[in-house]
Amino acid sequence: MDNTKQKELIYFLYDTVFLKKRYEKLSELISPDYINQFGAKGAAGFQETIFELTKAFPDAQWEVNEIIADGNKVVVKQKFSGTHKNQFQNIPPTNRAVSVDGIVTYEFKNGKITGSQIQTDRLGFLQQLGVLPIDLANLSNKKENGDEIHFIDKFSVPKASVEEFVERMNYNRVFIKTLPGFISDQVFEQKDNEGNLVIITIAVWENQDKLNQAKTTVQTEYKRIAFNPVEFYKRLNIKMERGQYSKFKE
């Protein structure tokens, strides 16, 4: 299939399927081999992801700003907008309007979409919902009371795994900032001559109870997105050390 035809199918996806909610047309566009982030396949798997957004944002709109096709891939610069009327992931409805830019890469095979990856302004999204402050410095302005817990992870990441690991780490960092009891976090890195990376993350929580609650919420999120940390680290050959520390009381 040539690039012109692929672009036409993407325009059809946005103009007819997304905006007019003609989801029955997805079977004409999505390959049975398509797998979403939760492991669901085919048109139903693709539709599942869209439904998550349209349920939380009933007036959801997608605007296509640019389409670039190269080989079997089509890249779309898009803008998503809507009003947060129902729960989205772990965020209760805020009734706030959001408008965020994103880039989606669609992969084609035999005239149908076999994969998609999206990169979006998740930070701006959470700020518009009021989950995170516009000035992130405010996150570290909570007064210390001596009960804080420092949750420290050390990762040894091979060069070939750095990109995928950093993407996952950033997702986690944004997510934990939405949780009660979070105070601040920091990331430190050390790279060797071959490009292998050692990363240390430090997340500070108000107290042990808040940290325990956060762990439970994170595990629920992992289950929701079908993410298995043990398998992830094993597949990428990443070694991890973990510990939690309280402030030394002289």
C-alpha positions in Angstrom: 0.0 0.0 0.0 1.4 3.4 -0.9 1.7 6.3 1.5 -1.2 8.2 0.0 -3.6 5.4 0.7 -2.3 5.0 4.2 -2.9 8.7 4.8 -6.4 8.4 3.5 -7.1 5.6 6.0 -5.8 7.6 8.9 -8.0 10.6 7.9 -10.9 8.2 7.8 -10.0 6.9 11.3 -10.1 10.4 12.8 -12.9 12.0 10.8 -15.3 9.1 10.7 -14.4 6.6 13.5 -13.2 9.0 16.2 -15.3 12.1 15.6 -18.5 10.5 14.3 -18.1 7.4 16.6 -18.5 5.0 13.7 -16.7 2.3 15.7 -18.2 -0.5 13.5 -15.8 0.7 10.8 -12.7 -0.2 12.9 -12.7 -3.8 11.5 -11.9 -2.3 8.1 -8.9 -0.5 9.4 -7.4 -2.5 12.3 -5.6 -5.8 11.7 -6.5 -8.9 13.8 -2.8 -8.9 14.8 -3.1 -5.5 16.5 -2.5 -5.7 20.3 -3.1 -2.8 22.7 -1.2 -2.0 25.9 -3.6 -4.3 27.9 -3.0 -7.3 25.6 -6.4 -7.1 23.9 -6.3 -7.9 20.1 -7.8 -6.6 16.9 -10.4 -3.9 16.4 -11.9 -4.7 19.8 -8.5 -4.0 21.5 -8.1 -0.7 19.6 -11.6 0.3 20.5 -11.0 -0.5 24.2 -8.4 2.2 24.4 -10.6 4.8 22.7 -13.6 3.9 25.0 -11.5 4.6 28.1 -11.0 8.2 26.9 -14.5 8.8 25.6 -16.1 7.4 28.8 -14.1 9.8 30.9 -14.3 12.7 28.4 -17.8 12.3 26.7 -17.2 15.3 24.4 -13.8 14.1 23.3 -12.4 15.6 20.1 -9.3 14.8 18.0 -7.8 17.4 15.7 -5.3 16.3 13.1 -2.6 19.0 12.6 -0.2 17.1 10.4 0.3 13.6 8.9 3.6 12.2 7.7 3.9 8.9 6.0 7.2 6.9 5.4 7.3 3.3 4.4 4.9 1.3 6.6 4.5 4.0 9.2 2.3 7.1 9.5 3.0 9.7 12.1 0.1 12.0 13.2 0.5 15.2 15.1 -2.8 15.6 16.9 -4.6 17.6 19.5 -7.0 15.9 22.0 -9.5 18.0 23.9 -12.5 17.2 26.1 -14.2 17.7 29.5 -13.3 15.4 32.4 -16.8 14.2 33.4 -16.1 10.7 34.6 -13.2 8.9 36.3 -10.1 8.5 34.2 -7.7 5.8 35.5 -7.2 6.8 39.2 -8.4 10.4 38.8 -12.0 11.2 39.9 -14.0 13.6 37.6 -12.8 17.2 37.8 -15.2 18.7 35.3 -12.2 20.5 33.8 -11.5 21.0 30.1 -8.2 19.7 28.7 -6.4 20.3 25.5 -3.1 18.5 24.9 -0.9 17.8 21.9 0.3 14.4 21.0 2.2 12.4 18.4 0.9 9.0 17.3 2.8 6.5 15.1 0.6 4.0 13.3 2.2 0.9 11.7 0.6 -0.8 8.7 0.8 -4.2 7.2 -1.3 -5.5 4.3 -3.4 -2.4 4.3 -4.4 -2.4 8.0 -3.1 -1.0 11.2 -1.0 -3.5 13.2 0.4 -1.2 15.9 0.2 2.3 17.4 2.3 4.2 19.8 1.4 7.6 21.3 3.5 10.2 23.0 1.5 12.9 24.7 1.9 15.9 27.0 0.9 13.9 30.1 2.4 16.5 32.5 0.3 19.3 30.9 -2.7 16.9 30.9 -2.4 16.4 34.7 -1.8 20.1 35.3 -4.9 21.1 33.3 -6.9 18.6 35.4 -5.6 20.2 38.6 -3.9 17.0 39.7 -0.5 18.7 39.5 0.3 22.4 40.1 1.4 24.6 37.2 4.5 25.4 39.3 6.0 22.0 40.1 8.3 23.6 42.7 5.2 23.6 44.9 5.4 19.8 45.1 8.5 20.1 47.3 7.1 22.9 49.5 5.5 20.6 52.1 7.0 21.0 55.5 9.0 18.1 56.9 7.8 16.6 60.1 10.4 14.0 60.7 8.3 11.1 59.6 9.2 11.2 55.9 10.2 8.0 54.1 12.8 8.1 51.3 12.1 5.4 48.8 15.3 4.7 46.9 15.8 2.6 43.8 19.1 1.9 42.0 18.9 0.6 38.4 21.8 -0.7 36.3 20.5 -0.3 32.7 22.3 -1.7 29.6 22.7 0.8 26.7 20.2 -1.1 24.5 17.5 -0.8 27.2 18.0 2.8 28.2 15.3 4.3 26.0 12.5 1.9 27.0 13.5 2.1 30.6 13.5 5.9 30.7 10.1 6.0 29.1 8.7 3.6 31.8 10.5 5.6 34.6 9.0 8.9 33.4 5.5 7.3 33.3 5.9 6.1 36.9 7.3 9.5 38.0 4.3 11.4 36.7 1.9 8.8 38.1 3.2 8.9 41.7 3.0 12.7 41.8 -0.8 12.3 41.7 -0.9 10.2 44.8 -1.7 11.4 48.4 1.4 11.7 50.6 3.9 12.4 47.8 6.4 15.2 48.6 9.1 15.2 46.0 11.4 13.0 43.8 14.8 13.2 42.3 16.7 11.3 39.7 20.5 10.8 39.4 22.4 9.2 36.6 25.9 7.9 35.8 26.9 6.7 32.4 29.9 4.7 31.5 32.0 4.9 28.3 29.9 2.2 26.6 26.6 4.0 27.2 25.4 1.8 30.0 23.5 3.7 32.7 23.1 3.6 36.4 20.0 5.5 37.6 19.1 6.3 41.2 15.6 7.5 41.9 14.6 9.0 45.3 10.9 9.5 46.1 10.0 11.2 49.4 6.7 10.3 51.1 5.0 12.0 54.1 5.1 8.8 56.2 5.1 5.0 56.1 1.3 4.8 55.8 1.2 7.1 52.8 4.0 5.0 51.2 2.1 1.8 51.8 -1.0 3.3 50.3 1.0 4.4 47.3 2.5 1.0 46.8 -1.0 -0.5 46.6 -2.2 2.1 44.2 0.9 1.6 42.0 0.3 -2.2 41.9 -3.3 -1.6 40.9 -2.2 0.7 38.1 0.3 -2.0 36.9 -2.4 -4.5 36.8 -4.7 -2.1 34.8 -2.0 -1.6 32.2 -0.8 -5.2 32.2 2.7 -4.2 33.3 4.8 -6.8 35.1 8.0 -5.2 36.6 9.8 -8.5 37.1 9.3 -9.6 33.5 10.2 -6.0 32.3 13.5 -5.9 34.2 14.4 -9.5 33.1 13.6 -8.9 29.5 15.8 -5.7 29.4 18.5 -7.2 31.6 18.1 -4.5 34.2 19.4 -5.0 37.7 17.6 -3.2 40.6 18.4 -2.6 44.2 15.7 -1.1 46.5 15.6 0.4 50.0 13.7 2.8 52.1 15.2 5.2 54.6 14.0 7.5 57.4 15.6 10.8 58.2 18.5 10.3 60.8 17.4 11.7 64.2 20.4 13.0 66.0 
